[in-house]
């Protein structure tokens, strides 16, 4: 098989009108002995969705880690508020729905809900901050901030429709 025929591509979800949707199946490793998702695993699901939301708009976080100068840095979670509404179970298919609520010079606020069909399982608000060497907040790279602003505008257009 040639490289051109090789079509294994990692799933990264999709963006529609500024809303990122990332679906996954609940595996045994995600659950406790009763088949219920362990509470900390919801955070893992949301982290994967945020990372792939960035990929969908052309932001590769590795570029920030390897950059020089003002663009060198990475995103870290500065705060997280999460409400657990209902449990997910073994073999459920859930979707992490992410929307950008606000964009600031050095941070963004992202709302993430994990849903099963139309039922909200968790509802979280995550503030991610861009930090440089030494962990100090710094301005996001301009191109990255523009991408976040595009997502934020997309969310507003979706809500008005």
PyMOL CGO cylinders between C-alpha atoms (Angstrom):
from pymol import cmd
from pymol.cgo import CYLINDER

trace = [
    CYLINDER, 0.00, 0.00, 0.00, 1.38, 3.38, -0.96, 0.3, 1, 1, 1, 1, 1, 1,
    CYLINDER, 1.38, 3.38, -0.96, 1.22, 6.39, 1.34, 0.3, 1, 1, 1, 1, 1, 1,
    CYLINDER, 1.22, 6.39, 1.34, -1.45, 7.94, -0.91, 0.3, 1, 1, 1, 1, 1, 1,
    CYLINDER, -1.45, 7.94, -0.91, -3.67, 4.90, -0.30, 0.3, 1, 1, 1, 1, 1, 1,
    CYLINDER, -3.67, 4.90, -0.30, -3.24, 5.04, 3.45, 0.3, 1, 1, 1, 1, 1, 1,
    CYLINDER, -3.24, 5.04, 3.45, -6.34, 6.73, 4.82, 0.3, 1, 1, 1, 1, 1, 1,
    CYLINDER, -6.34, 6.73, 4.82, -6.08, 6.29, 8.59, 0.3, 1, 1, 1, 1, 1, 1,
    CYLINDER, -6.08, 6.29, 8.59, -6.84, 9.77, 9.85, 0.3, 1, 1, 1, 1, 1, 1,
    CYLINDER, -6.84, 9.77, 9.85, -7.48, 10.69, 13.47, 0.3, 1, 1, 1, 1, 1, 1,
    CYLINDER, -7.48, 10.69, 13.47, -10.99, 11.93, 14.19, 0.3, 1, 1, 1, 1, 1, 1,
    CYLINDER, -10.99, 11.93, 14.19, -11.08, 15.60, 15.14, 0.3, 1, 1, 1, 1, 1, 1,
    CYLINDER, -11.08, 15.60, 15.14, -14.78, 16.39, 15.11, 0.3, 1, 1, 1, 1, 1, 1,
    CYLINDER, -14.78, 16.39, 15.11, -16.37, 19.14, 13.08, 0.3, 1, 1, 1, 1, 1, 1,
    CYLINDER, -16.37, 19.14, 13.08, -17.30, 22.80, 13.33, 0.3, 1, 1, 1, 1, 1, 1,
    CYLINDER, -17.30, 22.80, 13.33, -20.69, 24.08, 12.21, 0.3, 1, 1, 1, 1, 1, 1,
    CYLINDER, -20.69, 24.08, 12.21, -21.52, 27.77, 12.69, 0.3, 1, 1, 1, 1, 1, 1,
    CYLINDER, -21.52, 27.77, 12.69, -18.79, 28.18, 15.30, 0.3, 1, 1, 1, 1, 1, 1,
    CYLINDER, -18.79, 28.18, 15.30, -19.84, 25.11, 17.31, 0.3, 1, 1, 1, 1, 1, 1,
    CYLINDER, -19.84, 25.11, 17.31, -17.36, 22.24, 17.59, 0.3, 1, 1, 1, 1, 1, 1,
    CYLINDER, -17.36, 22.24, 17.59, -18.84, 18.74, 17.98, 0.3, 1, 1, 1, 1, 1, 1,
    CYLINDER, -18.84, 18.74, 17.98, -16.58, 15.85, 19.04, 0.3, 1, 1, 1, 1, 1, 1,
    CYLINDER, -16.58, 15.85, 19.04, -18.23, 12.44, 19.50, 0.3, 1, 1, 1, 1, 1, 1,
    CYLINDER, -18.23, 12.44, 19.50, -16.79, 9.44, 21.30, 0.3, 1, 1, 1, 1, 1, 1,
    CYLINDER, -16.79, 9.44, 21.30, -17.82, 6.09, 22.71, 0.3, 1, 1, 1, 1, 1, 1,
    CYLINDER, -17.82, 6.09, 22.71, -17.55, 5.29, 26.40, 0.3, 1, 1, 1, 1, 1, 1,
    CYLINDER, -17.55, 5.29, 26.40, -15.19, 2.37, 26.93, 0.3, 1, 1, 1, 1, 1, 1,
    CYLINDER, -15.19, 2.37, 26.93, -14.72, 0.11, 29.92, 0.3, 1, 1, 1, 1, 1, 1,
    CYLINDER, -14.72, 0.11, 29.92, -11.51, 1.99, 30.83, 0.3, 1, 1, 1, 1, 1, 1,
    CYLINDER, -11.51, 1.99, 30.83, -13.59, 5.19, 31.26, 0.3, 1, 1, 1, 1, 1, 1,
    CYLINDER, -13.59, 5.19, 31.26, -15.91, 3.69, 33.87, 0.3, 1, 1, 1, 1, 1, 1,
    CYLINDER, -15.91, 3.69, 33.87, -15.95, 2.51, 37.45, 0.3, 1, 1, 1, 1, 1, 1,
    CYLINDER, -15.95, 2.51, 37.45, -16.92, -1.03, 38.47, 0.3, 1, 1, 1, 1, 1, 1,
    CYLINDER, -16.92, -1.03, 38.47, -20.60, -0.18, 37.95, 0.3, 1, 1, 1, 1, 1, 1,
    CYLINDER, -20.60, -0.18, 37.95, -20.15, 0.93, 34.32, 0.3, 1, 1, 1, 1, 1, 1,
    CYLINDER, -20.15, 0.93, 34.32, -20.58, 4.64, 35.13, 0.3, 1, 1, 1, 1, 1, 1,
    CYLINDER, -20.58, 4.64, 35.13, -18.05, 7.16, 33.78, 0.3, 1, 1, 1, 1, 1, 1,
    CYLINDER, -18.05, 7.16, 33.78, -15.58, 8.25, 36.47, 0.3, 1, 1, 1, 1, 1, 1,
    CYLINDER, -15.58, 8.25, 36.47, -15.99, 12.00, 37.11, 0.3, 1, 1, 1, 1, 1, 1,
    CYLINDER, -15.99, 12.00, 37.11, -12.43, 13.00, 36.15, 0.3, 1, 1, 1, 1, 1, 1,
    CYLINDER, -12.43, 13.00, 36.15, -12.76, 11.34, 32.75, 0.3, 1, 1, 1, 1, 1, 1,
    CYLINDER, -12.76, 11.34, 32.75, -15.22, 14.01, 31.63, 0.3, 1, 1, 1, 1, 1, 1,
    CYLINDER, -15.22, 14.01, 31.63, -12.28, 16.44, 31.91, 0.3, 1, 1, 1, 1, 1, 1,
    CYLINDER, -12.28, 16.44, 31.91, -10.22, 14.21, 29.60, 0.3, 1, 1, 1, 1, 1, 1,
    CYLINDER, -10.22, 14.21, 29.60, -13.03, 14.14, 27.05, 0.3, 1, 1, 1, 1, 1, 1,
    CYLINDER, -13.03, 14.14, 27.05, -13.30, 17.94, 27.14, 0.3, 1, 1, 1, 1, 1, 1,
    CYLINDER, -13.30, 17.94, 27.14, -9.51, 18.36, 26.80, 0.3, 1, 1, 1, 1, 1, 1,
    CYLINDER, -9.51, 18.36, 26.80, -9.47, 16.19, 23.68, 0.3, 1, 1, 1, 1, 1, 1,
    CYLINDER, -9.47, 16.19, 23.68, -12.37, 18.15, 22.22, 0.3, 1, 1, 1, 1, 1, 1,
    CYLINDER, -12.37, 18.15, 22.22, -10.68, 21.52, 22.89, 0.3, 1, 1, 1, 1, 1, 1,
    CYLINDER, -10.68, 21.52, 22.89, -7.44, 20.32, 21.29, 0.3, 1, 1, 1, 1, 1, 1,
    CYLINDER, -7.44, 20.32, 21.29, -9.25, 19.06, 18.21, 0.3, 1, 1, 1, 1, 1, 1,
    CYLINDER, -9.25, 19.06, 18.21, -11.39, 22.21, 18.01, 0.3, 1, 1, 1, 1, 1, 1,
    CYLINDER, -11.39, 22.21, 18.01, -8.12, 24.12, 17.64, 0.3, 1, 1, 1, 1, 1, 1,
    CYLINDER, -8.12, 24.12, 17.64, -6.92, 21.68, 14.98, 0.3, 1, 1, 1, 1, 1, 1,
    CYLINDER, -6.92, 21.68, 14.98, -10.14, 22.19, 13.03, 0.3, 1, 1, 1, 1, 1, 1,
    CYLINDER, -10.14, 22.19, 13.03, -9.40, 25.91, 12.72, 0.3, 1, 1, 1, 1, 1, 1,
    CYLINDER, -9.40, 25.91, 12.72, -5.72, 25.43, 11.90, 0.3, 1, 1, 1, 1, 1, 1,
    CYLINDER, -5.72, 25.43, 11.90, -4.14, 25.91, 15.32, 0.3, 1, 1, 1, 1, 1, 1,
    CYLINDER, -4.14, 25.91, 15.32, -1.49, 23.29, 16.03, 0.3, 1, 1, 1, 1, 1, 1,
    CYLINDER, -1.49, 23.29, 16.03, -0.47, 23.66, 19.66, 0.3, 1, 1, 1, 1, 1, 1,
    CYLINDER, -0.47, 23.66, 19.66, 2.89, 22.04, 18.93, 0.3, 1, 1, 1, 1, 1, 1,
    CYLINDER, 2.89, 22.04, 18.93, 3.74, 25.13, 16.85, 0.3, 1, 1, 1, 1, 1, 1,
    CYLINDER, 3.74, 25.13, 16.85, 3.44, 27.27, 19.98, 0.3, 1, 1, 1, 1, 1, 1,
    CYLINDER, 3.44, 27.27, 19.98, 5.74, 24.97, 21.91, 0.3, 1, 1, 1, 1, 1, 1,
    CYLINDER, 5.74, 24.97, 21.91, 8.34, 25.05, 19.14, 0.3, 1, 1, 1, 1, 1, 1,
    CYLINDER, 8.34, 25.05, 19.14, 8.00, 28.75, 18.25, 0.3, 1, 1, 1, 1, 1, 1,
    CYLINDER, 8.00, 28.75, 18.25, 10.51, 31.45, 19.10, 0.3, 1, 1, 1, 1, 1, 1,
    CYLINDER, 10.51, 31.45, 19.10, 9.81, 34.89, 20.50, 0.3, 1, 1, 1, 1, 1, 1,
    CYLINDER, 9.81, 34.89, 20.50, 6.37, 36.30, 21.24, 0.3, 1, 1, 1, 1, 1, 1,
    CYLINDER, 6.37, 36.30, 21.24, 4.46, 33.33, 19.78, 0.3, 1, 1, 1, 1, 1, 1,
    CYLINDER, 4.46, 33.33, 19.78, 6.19, 30.73, 21.98, 0.3, 1, 1, 1, 1, 1, 1,
    CYLINDER, 6.19, 30.73, 21.98, 3.79, 29.28, 24.53, 0.3, 1, 1, 1, 1, 1, 1,
    CYLINDER, 3.79, 29.28, 24.53, 0.85, 27.04, 25.13, 0.3, 1, 1, 1, 1, 1, 1,
    CYLINDER, 0.85, 27.04, 25.13, -2.65, 27.02, 26.55, 0.3, 1, 1, 1, 1, 1, 1,
    CYLINDER, -2.65, 27.02, 26.55, -3.32, 25.96, 30.13, 0.3, 1, 1, 1, 1, 1, 1,
    CYLINDER, -3.32, 25.96, 30.13, -6.56, 25.69, 32.05, 0.3, 1, 1, 1, 1, 1, 1,
    CYLINDER, -6.56, 25.69, 32.05, -6.80, 28.70, 34.34, 0.3, 1, 1, 1, 1, 1, 1,
    CYLINDER, -6.80, 28.70, 34.34, -10.21, 27.92, 35.77, 0.3, 1, 1, 1, 1, 1, 1,
    CYLINDER, -10.21, 27.92, 35.77, -12.93, 25.36, 35.38, 0.3, 1, 1, 1, 1, 1, 1,
    CYLINDER, -12.93, 25.36, 35.38, -16.51, 25.26, 36.58, 0.3, 1, 1, 1, 1, 1, 1,
    CYLINDER, -16.51, 25.26, 36.58, -18.36, 22.03, 35.91, 0.3, 1, 1, 1, 1, 1, 1,
    CYLINDER, -18.36, 22.03, 35.91, -21.84, 20.79, 36.75, 0.3, 1, 1, 1, 1, 1, 1,
    CYLINDER, -21.84, 20.79, 36.75, -22.49, 17.07, 36.56, 0.3, 1, 1, 1, 1, 1, 1,
    CYLINDER, -22.49, 17.07, 36.56, -26.12, 16.58, 35.56, 0.3, 1, 1, 1, 1, 1, 1,
    CYLINDER, -26.12, 16.58, 35.56, -26.47, 12.90, 34.56, 0.3, 1, 1, 1, 1, 1, 1,
    CYLINDER, -26.47, 12.90, 34.56, -24.06, 9.97, 34.30, 0.3, 1, 1, 1, 1, 1, 1,
    CYLINDER, -24.06, 9.97, 34.30, -22.73, 8.45, 31.10, 0.3, 1, 1, 1, 1, 1, 1,
    CYLINDER, -22.73, 8.45, 31.10, -22.46, 4.67, 30.95, 0.3, 1, 1, 1, 1, 1, 1,
    CYLINDER, -22.46, 4.67, 30.95, -20.41, 1.98, 29.27, 0.3, 1, 1, 1, 1, 1, 1,
    CYLINDER, -20.41, 1.98, 29.27, -21.01, 1.89, 25.47, 0.3, 1, 1, 1, 1, 1, 1,
    CYLINDER, -21.01, 1.89, 25.47, -22.83, 5.24, 25.37, 0.3, 1, 1, 1, 1, 1, 1,
    CYLINDER, -22.83, 5.24, 25.37, -21.96, 7.53, 22.47, 0.3, 1, 1, 1, 1, 1, 1,
    CYLINDER, -21.96, 7.53, 22.47, -21.57, 11.07, 23.76, 0.3, 1, 1, 1, 1, 1, 1,
    CYLINDER, -21.57, 11.07, 23.76, -20.72, 14.35, 22.08, 0.3, 1, 1, 1, 1, 1, 1,
    CYLINDER, -20.72, 14.35, 22.08, -18.64, 17.17, 23.53, 0.3, 1, 1, 1, 1, 1, 1,
    CYLINDER, -18.64, 17.17, 23.53, -20.18, 20.41, 22.25, 0.3, 1, 1, 1, 1, 1, 1,
    CYLINDER, -20.18, 20.41, 22.25, -17.75, 23.34, 22.54, 0.3, 1, 1, 1, 1, 1, 1,
    CYLINDER, -17.75, 23.34, 22.54, -18.41, 27.02, 21.94, 0.3, 1, 1, 1, 1, 1, 1,
    CYLINDER, -18.41, 27.02, 21.94, -16.13, 30.01, 22.44, 0.3, 1, 1, 1, 1, 1, 1,
    CYLINDER, -16.13, 30.01, 22.44, -17.90, 32.54, 24.66, 0.3, 1, 1, 1, 1, 1, 1,
    CYLINDER, -17.90, 32.54, 24.66, -15.22, 35.23, 25.01, 0.3, 1, 1, 1, 1, 1, 1,
    CYLINDER, -15.22, 35.23, 25.01, -11.80, 36.05, 23.61, 0.3, 1, 1, 1, 1, 1, 1,
    CYLINDER, -11.80, 36.05, 23.61, -9.37, 38.17, 25.59, 0.3, 1, 1, 1, 1, 1, 1,
    CYLINDER, -9.37, 38.17, 25.59, -5.78, 39.13, 24.74, 0.3, 1, 1, 1, 1, 1, 1,
    CYLINDER, -5.78, 39.13, 24.74, -4.26, 36.27, 26.78, 0.3, 1, 1, 1, 1, 1, 1,
    CYLINDER, -4.26, 36.27, 26.78, -7.22, 33.94, 27.36, 0.3, 1, 1, 1, 1, 1, 1,
    CYLINDER, -7.22, 33.94, 27.36, -10.47, 32.50, 26.08, 0.3, 1, 1, 1, 1, 1, 1,
    CYLINDER, -10.47, 32.50, 26.08, -13.61, 31.25, 27.79, 0.3, 1, 1, 1, 1, 1, 1,
    CYLINDER, -13.61, 31.25, 27.79, -14.97, 28.05, 26.31, 0.3, 1, 1, 1, 1, 1, 1,
    CYLINDER, -14.97, 28.05, 26.31, -18.28, 26.45, 27.21, 0.3, 1, 1, 1, 1, 1, 1,
    CYLINDER, -18.28, 26.45, 27.21, -18.30, 22.69, 26.92, 0.3, 1, 1, 1, 1, 1, 1,
    CYLINDER, -18.30, 22.69, 26.92, -21.29, 20.44, 27.30, 0.3, 1, 1, 1, 1, 1, 1,
    CYLINDER, -21.29, 20.44, 27.30, -21.21, 16.68, 27.09, 0.3, 1, 1, 1, 1, 1, 1,
    CYLINDER, -21.21, 16.68, 27.09, -24.47, 15.37, 25.69, 0.3, 1, 1, 1, 1, 1, 1,
    CYLINDER, -24.47, 15.37, 25.69, -26.01, 12.00, 24.94, 0.3, 1, 1, 1, 1, 1, 1,
    CYLINDER, -26.01, 12.00, 24.94, -28.49, 12.54, 22.13, 0.3, 1, 1, 1, 1, 1, 1,
    CYLINDER, -28.49, 12.54, 22.13, -30.26, 15.71, 23.42, 0.3, 1, 1, 1, 1, 1, 1,
    CYLINDER, -30.26, 15.71, 23.42, -29.62, 15.07, 27.12, 0.3, 1, 1, 1, 1, 1, 1,
    CYLINDER, -29.62, 15.07, 27.12, -27.00, 17.25, 28.85, 0.3, 1, 1, 1, 1, 1, 1,
    CYLINDER, -27.00, 17.25, 28.85, -24.69, 15.14, 31.02, 0.3, 1, 1, 1, 1, 1, 1,
    CYLINDER, -24.69, 15.14, 31.02, -22.18, 17.83, 32.03, 0.3, 1, 1, 1, 1, 1, 1,
    CYLINDER, -22.18, 17.83, 32.03, -22.04, 21.58, 31.57, 0.3, 1, 1, 1, 1, 1, 1,
    CYLINDER, -22.04, 21.58, 31.57, -18.67, 23.30, 31.99, 0.3, 1, 1, 1, 1, 1, 1,
    CYLINDER, -18.67, 23.30, 31.99, -17.10, 26.69, 31.52, 0.3, 1, 1, 1, 1, 1, 1,
    CYLINDER, -17.10, 26.69, 31.52, -13.33, 26.58, 30.99, 0.3, 1, 1, 1, 1, 1, 1,
    CYLINDER, -13.33, 26.58, 30.99, -10.96, 29.53, 30.91, 0.3, 1, 1, 1, 1, 1, 1,
    CYLINDER, -10.96, 29.53, 30.91, -7.79, 28.75, 28.98, 0.3, 1, 1, 1, 1, 1, 1,
    CYLINDER, -7.79, 28.75, 28.98, -4.82, 31.09, 29.26, 0.3, 1, 1, 1, 1, 1, 1,
    CYLINDER, -4.82, 31.09, 29.26, -1.90, 31.37, 26.86, 0.3, 1, 1, 1, 1, 1, 1,
    CYLINDER, -1.90, 31.37, 26.86, 1.34, 31.19, 28.82, 0.3, 1, 1, 1, 1, 1, 1,
    CYLINDER, 1.34, 31.19, 28.82, 4.96, 31.57, 27.81, 0.3, 1, 1, 1, 1, 1, 1,
    CYLINDER, 4.96, 31.57, 27.81, 8.12, 30.22, 29.33, 0.3, 1, 1, 1, 1, 1, 1,
    CYLINDER, 8.12, 30.22, 29.33, 7.96, 30.22, 33.09, 0.3, 1, 1, 1, 1, 1, 1,
    CYLINDER, 7.96, 30.22, 33.09, 4.18, 29.86, 33.00, 0.3, 1, 1, 1, 1, 1, 1,
    CYLINDER, 4.18, 29.86, 33.00, 3.46, 33.57, 32.79, 0.3, 1, 1, 1, 1, 1, 1,
    CYLINDER, 3.46, 33.57, 32.79, 0.39, 34.72, 30.86, 0.3, 1, 1, 1, 1, 1, 1,
    CYLINDER, 0.39, 34.72, 30.86, 1.13, 36.43, 27.57, 0.3, 1, 1, 1, 1, 1, 1,
    CYLINDER, 1.13, 36.43, 27.57, -0.80, 37.59, 24.55, 0.3, 1, 1, 1, 1, 1, 1,
    CYLINDER, -0.80, 37.59, 24.55, -2.02, 34.85, 22.26, 0.3, 1, 1, 1, 1, 1, 1,
    CYLINDER, -2.02, 34.85, 22.26, -0.43, 34.73, 18.81, 0.3, 1, 1, 1, 1, 1, 1,
    CYLINDER, -0.43, 34.73, 18.81, -2.47, 37.13, 16.65, 0.3, 1, 1, 1, 1, 1, 1,
    CYLINDER, -2.47, 37.13, 16.65, -3.47, 34.44, 14.12, 0.3, 1, 1, 1, 1, 1, 1,
    CYLINDER, -3.47, 34.44, 14.12, -4.67, 32.15, 16.91, 0.3, 1, 1, 1, 1, 1, 1,
    CYLINDER, -4.67, 32.15, 16.91, -6.70, 34.91, 18.55, 0.3, 1, 1, 1, 1, 1, 1,
    CYLINDER, -6.70, 34.91, 18.55, -8.34, 35.67, 15.20, 0.3, 1, 1, 1, 1, 1, 1,
    CYLINDER, -8.34, 35.67, 15.20, -9.37, 32.01, 14.89, 0.3, 1, 1, 1, 1, 1, 1,
    CYLINDER, -9.37, 32.01, 14.89, -10.92, 32.07, 18.37, 0.3, 1, 1, 1, 1, 1, 1,
    CYLINDER, -10.92, 32.07, 18.37, -12.75, 35.32, 17.49, 0.3, 1, 1, 1, 1, 1, 1,
    CYLINDER, -12.75, 35.32, 17.49, -14.13, 33.65, 14.34, 0.3, 1, 1, 1, 1, 1, 1,
    CYLINDER, -14.13, 33.65, 14.34, -15.48, 30.81, 16.47, 0.3, 1, 1, 1, 1, 1, 1,
    CYLINDER, -15.48, 30.81, 16.47, -16.96, 33.29, 18.93, 0.3, 1, 1, 1, 1, 1, 1,
    CYLINDER, -16.96, 33.29, 18.93, -18.73, 35.18, 16.13, 0.3, 1, 1, 1, 1, 1, 1,
    CYLINDER, -18.73, 35.18, 16.13, -19.99, 31.88, 14.75, 0.3, 1, 1, 1, 1, 1, 1,
    CYLINDER, -19.99, 31.88, 14.75, -21.58, 31.06, 18.09, 0.3, 1, 1, 1, 1, 1, 1,
    CYLINDER, -21.58, 31.06, 18.09, -23.37, 34.41, 18.14, 0.3, 1, 1, 1, 1, 1, 1,
    CYLINDER, -23.37, 34.41, 18.14, -24.68, 33.87, 14.61, 0.3, 1, 1, 1, 1, 1, 1,
    CYLINDER, -24.68, 33.87, 14.61, -25.95, 30.41, 15.61, 0.3, 1, 1, 1, 1, 1, 1,
    CYLINDER, -25.95, 30.41, 15.61, -27.83, 31.75, 18.63, 0.3, 1, 1, 1, 1, 1, 1,
    CYLINDER, -27.83, 31.75, 18.63, -29.49, 34.53, 16.61, 0.3, 1, 1, 1, 1, 1, 1,
    CYLINDER, -29.49, 34.53, 16.61, -30.70, 32.18, 13.86, 0.3, 1, 1, 1, 1, 1, 1,
]
cmd.load_cgo(trace, "trace")
